[in-house]
């Protein structure tokens, strides 16, 4: 199949493109930066330079490629996040999930794309009820103030993709990425914060996180490209875990001191309401549907072994 990957030079794109090529697909990789065209050629893709927020450029790029499948992996998440101003740091990503999604869908409809796959996020689930959510559970109706824009953008993306009845719309709600090219790998931002004792445990640490190694996320995406059916899939490992469990384990893995414990009101001072929510209220995601319907298994079934490998 001919596959058009938007966001082909991001953390997941760099893992996905060579897997698509190795599986025999004709891959066209879109990037905004002309300087990354060489990287895409080296990965085996036909480079396409276009601004995802320019509808004419997107229409031209997709029209030239005439793909069977579009994979939307567009984000612009800063390497260093200020959780007190979370929405500000996600402004461009929010636009890519709204305007960028609309431009890709419009271009895809014009050429008759058979399958449209888009990146979504497990952390937008409602913070009530069960600690581990399935795809049938609702998104958060009342997100923290600084997360409202993010959740609204995710909601727009999901409704637009599933509402496109002319194609097979697939949403992949990825867990928190770790591994090469992410902020959770040796020497990267989050690991260094833990190493330096600047990533405390807030409140009861009851927020449940689902993780996914970036390579496993790419494998699940390849499975969706080849035989996914319309709908939503949680792409995460088998081991959702509270922050109170995984954060001390990460510290131990890298030889850091046990994370300092601080009450919620102190956590709010340095991490804002978003940081407190992530630490104390986040819900994990069940991967049962993805394993069953995509015939996919994570190569790193648990972050416990995955962190060591990463």
C-alpha positions as CSV (number, residue, x, y, z in Angstrom):
1,X,0.0,0.0,0.0
2,X,1.0,3.6,-0.4
3,X,1.1,5.2,3.0
4,X,1.4,8.9,3.7
5,X,2.8,9.7,7.2
6,X,2.3,13.2,8.4
7,X,4.8,14.0,11.2
8,X,7.2,11.4,9.8
9,X,10.3,12.8,11.6
10,X,8.9,12.9,15.1
11,X,9.7,10.3,17.8
12,X,7.1,7.8,16.6
13,X,7.5,8.7,12.9
14,X,11.2,7.8,12.9
15,X,10.2,4.4,14.3
16,X,7.2,3.9,12.1
17,X,8.6,4.8,8.7
18,X,11.3,2.1,8.5
19,X,8.8,-0.5,9.7
20,X,6.4,0.4,7.0
21,X,9.2,0.3,4.4
22,X,10.4,-3.1,5.7
23,X,6.8,-4.4,5.4
24,X,6.9,-3.5,1.7
25,X,4.8,-0.3,1.7
26,X,5.5,2.7,-0.5
27,X,5.9,5.4,2.2
28,X,5.7,9.2,1.7
29,X,6.8,11.1,4.8
30,X,5.7,14.7,5.4
31,X,7.8,17.1,7.3
32,X,7.7,20.9,7.7
33,X,11.5,21.1,7.6
34,X,13.4,20.8,4.3
35,X,16.5,20.0,6.2
36,X,14.9,16.7,7.3
37,X,14.3,15.4,3.8
38,X,17.7,13.6,3.9
39,X,16.7,11.8,7.1
40,X,13.4,10.6,5.4
41,X,15.3,9.3,2.4
42,X,17.7,7.4,4.7
43,X,14.7,5.9,6.4
44,X,13.4,4.7,3.0
45,X,10.6,7.2,2.5
46,X,9.8,9.7,-0.3
47,X,10.2,13.1,1.5
48,X,7.4,15.6,1.3
49,X,7.9,19.1,2.6
50,X,4.7,20.9,3.6
51,X,3.3,23.0,6.4
52,X,0.5,21.0,8.0
53,X,-1.4,24.2,8.9
54,X,-1.5,25.4,5.2
55,X,-4.5,23.6,3.6
56,X,-3.2,24.2,0.0
57,X,0.2,22.7,0.8
58,X,-1.4,19.7,2.5
59,X,-3.8,19.2,-0.4
60,X,-1.0,19.4,-2.9
61,X,1.2,17.0,-0.9
62,X,-1.5,14.4,-0.5
63,X,-2.7,14.9,-4.1
64,X,0.8,14.1,-5.4
65,X,1.2,11.0,-3.2
66,X,-2.3,9.7,-3.7
67,X,-2.0,7.3,-0.7
68,X,-4.2,4.4,0.3
69,X,-3.6,5.3,4.0
70,X,-2.9,8.5,5.9
71,X,-1.2,8.3,9.3
72,X,-1.5,11.5,11.3
73,X,1.3,11.8,13.8
74,X,1.5,15.6,13.9
75,X,2.5,17.1,17.3
76,X,4.8,20.0,18.4
77,X,5.4,19.2,22.0
78,X,8.3,21.2,23.5
79,X,11.3,19.2,24.9
80,X,10.7,21.0,28.3
81,X,7.2,21.5,29.5
82,X,6.0,24.1,32.0
83,X,3.1,22.3,33.6
84,X,1.8,25.6,35.1
85,X,1.3,26.8,31.6
86,X,0.4,23.5,30.0
87,X,-2.1,24.9,27.4
88,X,0.4,27.5,26.3
89,X,3.0,24.8,25.6
90,X,0.4,22.8,23.7
91,X,-1.0,25.6,21.6
92,X,0.7,24.5,18.3
93,X,-0.1,20.8,19.0
94,X,-3.7,21.8,19.6
95,X,-3.8,23.5,16.2
96,X,-2.3,20.4,14.6
97,X,-4.9,18.3,16.2
98,X,-7.7,20.6,15.0
99,X,-6.8,22.5,11.9
100,X,-4.1,20.0,10.8
101,X,-6.6,17.1,11.2
102,X,-9.2,18.9,9.1
103,X,-6.7,19.7,6.3
104,X,-5.5,16.1,6.2
105,X,-9.1,14.7,6.1
106,X,-10.1,17.1,3.4
107,X,-7.0,16.2,1.3
108,X,-7.6,12.5,2.0
109,X,-11.2,12.7,0.9
110,X,-10.2,14.3,-2.4
111,X,-8.1,11.4,-3.3
112,X,-10.2,8.6,-1.8
113,X,-8.0,7.5,1.1
114,X,-9.2,4.1,2.3
115,X,-7.9,4.4,5.9
116,X,-7.1,7.3,8.1
117,X,-5.2,6.7,11.3
118,X,-4.5,9.4,13.9
119,X,-2.6,9.8,17.1
120,X,-4.7,10.4,20.3
121,X,-3.8,10.3,24.0
122,X,-4.8,8.1,26.9
123,X,-4.6,11.0,29.4
124,X,-7.8,12.6,28.3
125,X,-10.1,10.0,30.0
126,X,-12.5,11.2,32.7
127,X,-11.0,11.1,36.2
128,X,-13.8,9.3,37.8
129,X,-14.8,5.7,38.1
130,X,-12.4,2.8,37.4
131,X,-8.7,3.3,37.6
132,X,-8.1,1.7,34.2
133,X,-10.3,2.8,31.2
134,X,-11.5,1.0,28.1
135,X,-12.2,2.7,24.7
136,X,-15.9,2.8,25.7
137,X,-15.2,5.2,28.6
138,X,-15.8,8.9,28.1
139,X,-13.2,11.7,27.8
140,X,-12.9,14.1,30.7
141,X,-16.0,16.5,30.7
142,X,-14.4,18.8,33.2
143,X,-10.6,18.8,32.7
144,X,-8.3,21.0,34.8
145,X,-8.2,24.6,33.6
146,X,-4.8,24.3,31.9
147,X,-5.8,21.1,30.2
148,X,-9.1,22.3,28.6
149,X,-7.5,23.3,25.3
150,X,-5.7,19.9,25.1
151,X,-8.8,17.9,25.8
152,X,-10.9,20.0,23.5
153,X,-8.3,19.4,20.7
154,X,-8.3,15.7,21.3
155,X,-12.1,15.6,21.3
156,X,-12.1,17.5,17.9
157,X,-9.6,15.2,16.4
158,X,-11.5,12.1,17.5
159,X,-14.9,13.3,16.4
160,X,-13.6,14.4,13.0
161,X,-11.8,11.1,12.3
162,X,-14.7,8.9,13.4
163,X,-17.2,11.2,11.7
164,X,-15.5,10.8,8.3
165,X,-17.7,8.0,7.0
166,X,-16.0,8.0,3.6
167,X,-12.9,6.3,5.1
168,X,-12.0,3.8,7.8
169,X,-11.2,6.2,10.7
170,X,-8.9,4.7,13.4
171,X,-7.7,6.5,16.6
172,X,-4.8,5.2,18.6
173,X,-4.8,6.5,22.1
174,X,-1.2,6.0,23.0
175,X,0.1,5.6,26.5
176,X,3.0,7.8,27.8
177,X,5.9,7.3,25.4
178,X,9.3,6.2,26.6
179,X,12.4,5.1,24.8
180,X,14.6,6.7,22.0
181,X,13.6,10.2,21.0
182,X,11.2,10.7,23.9
183,X,11.6,12.7,27.1
184,X,11.7,9.5,29.1
185,X,15.0,7.8,28.1
186,X,18.6,8.0,29.3
187,X,19.7,11.6,29.6
188,X,16.3,13.0,28.6
189,X,14.3,15.6,30.5
190,X,12.1,13.6,32.8
191,X,14.8,11.1,33.7
192,X,17.2,13.9,34.6
193,X,14.6,15.6,36.8
194,X,14.2,12.3,38.7
195,X,18.0,11.9,38.9
196,X,18.4,15.4,40.3
197,X,15.6,14.9,42.9
198,X,13.4,17.5,41.1
199,X,10.5,15.1,40.3
200,X,8.7,14.7,43.7
201,X,5.8,12.5,44.5
202,X,2.7,14.7,44.9
203,X,-0.1,13.8,47.3
204,X,-1.0,10.1,47.4
205,X,0.6,9.5,44.0
206,X,-2.6,7.7,43.0
207,X,-2.7,8.9,39.4
208,X,-2.5,5.8,37.2
209,X,-0.3,6.0,34.1
210,X,-0.2,3.7,31.1
211,X,3.2,3.6,29.3
212,X,4.2,2.4,25.9
213,X,7.7,1.9,24.5
214,X,8.0,4.0,21.3
215,X,9.0,1.0,19.3
216,X,5.9,-0.9,20.5
217,X,3.7,2.1,19.6
218,X,5.1,2.0,16.1
219,X,4.4,-1.8,15.8
220,X,0.8,-1.2,16.8
221,X,0.5,1.6,14.3
222,X,1.9,-0.7,11.6
223,X,-0.8,-3.3,12.6
224,X,-3.5,-0.6,12.3
225,X,-2.2,0.4,8.8
226,X,-2.4,-3.2,7.6
227,X,-5.6,-4.5,9.2
228,X,-7.1,-2.1,11.5
229,X,-10.9,-1.5,11.6
230,X,-12.8,1.7,12.3
231,X,-12.7,2.7,15.9
232,X,-10.6,3.6,18.9
233,X,-7.7,1.6,20.3
234,X,-5.7,2.1,23.5
235,X,-2.1,1.4,22.7
236,X,-0.3,0.8,26.0
237,X,1.6,-1.9,27.8
238,X,0.0,-4.5,30.1
239,X,0.9,-2.8,33.4
240,X,-1.0,0.4,34.2
241,X,0.6,1.7,37.5
242,X,0.1,4.5,40.0
243,X,2.7,7.2,40.2
244,X,3.5,6.0,43.8
245,X,4.6,2.8,42.2
246,X,6.4,3.7,39.0
247,X,8.2,6.9,40.1
248,X,10.2,5.3,43.0
249,X,10.9,2.3,40.7
250,X,12.3,4.6,38.0
251,X,14.4,6.4,40.6
252,X,15.8,3.1,41.8
253,X,16.5,2.0,38.2
254,X,18.7,5.0,37.5
255,X,20.4,5.0,40.9
256,X,18.7,8.2,42.2
257,X,17.4,8.9,45.6
258,X,13.8,8.0,46.5
259,X,11.6,10.9,45.3
260,X,10.7,13.5,47.9
261,X,7.0,13.4,49.0
262,X,5.1,16.7,49.0
263,X,1.4,17.5,49.7
264,X,-0.9,18.6,46.9
265,X,-0.8,22.3,47.7
266,X,3.0,22.3,47.5
267,X,2.9,20.4,44.2
268,X,0.4,22.9,42.8
269,X,3.0,25.7,43.4
270,X,5.6,24.2,41.1
271,X,3.6,22.0,38.8
272,X,0.2,23.7,38.7
273,X,-3.1,22.0,38.7
274,X,-2.2,19.9,35.7
275,X,0.8,18.4,37.5
276,X,-1.3,17.6,40.5
277,X,-4.0,16.0,38.4
278,X,-1.4,13.8,36.6
279,X,0.1,12.8,39.9
280,X,-3.1,12.0,41.8
281,X,-6.1,11.6,39.4
282,X,-5.0,10.3,36.0
283,X,-6.6,7.1,34.8
284,X,-4.8,4.3,33.0
285,X,-5.8,2.5,29.8
286,X,-6.6,-1.1,29.0
287,X,-4.9,-2.5,25.9
288,X,-7.1,-5.6,25.6
289,X,-8.9,-4.4,22.5
290,X,-5.7,-3.5,20.6
291,X,-4.2,-6.9,21.5
292,X,-7.3,-8.7,20.4
293,X,-8.3,-6.8,17.3
294,X,-5.0,-5.6,15.9
295,X,-3.3,-9.0,16.7
296,X,-0.6,-7.0,18.4
297,X,1.5,-7.6,21.5
298,X,3.8,-5.1,23.2
299,X,7.4,-6.2,23.0
300,X,7.9,-4.5,26.4
301,X,4.8,-5.9,28.3
302,X,5.7,-3.8,31.4
303,X,7.4,-0.5,32.0
304,X,9.3,-2.3,34.8
305,X,11.5,-4.1,32.2
306,X,11.0,-1.5,29.6
307,X,12.6,1.3,31.7
308,X,15.7,-0.8,32.2
309,X,16.0,-1.4,28.5
310,X,15.5,2.3,27.7
